[in-house]
């Protein structure tokens, strides 16, 4: 799949994640809704990074996305996101307001799930950026180790 087609697909997935995330935020209550919303947030960050760097390896995209989510969660310990959300309520959707360690677990699950889907879709499309596919990366060598005996 070409970079242009990949970006179009990622943009569509990103829009779908925003729609589902807003539906969860508006239509559900409780711990399950919060956990699901955080996992979707992490998945959206994976998609955004993959959109910005479509040739980056899926593992790297996943790790960077989780690091960003964790940094945002740790930023909540400062109280700055809560103060910003008081002034502009929509900020709470992006930065949150209160630190919860369970959010880190939700981010890990969401990022890993989205990264796995990205890796599998890349492999299905024929890209080696999703996972190691070369013989030197652990697969069987194309020829016997001894080669062809000379006569």
Beta strands, then each sheet from edge to edge (+ up, - down):
end
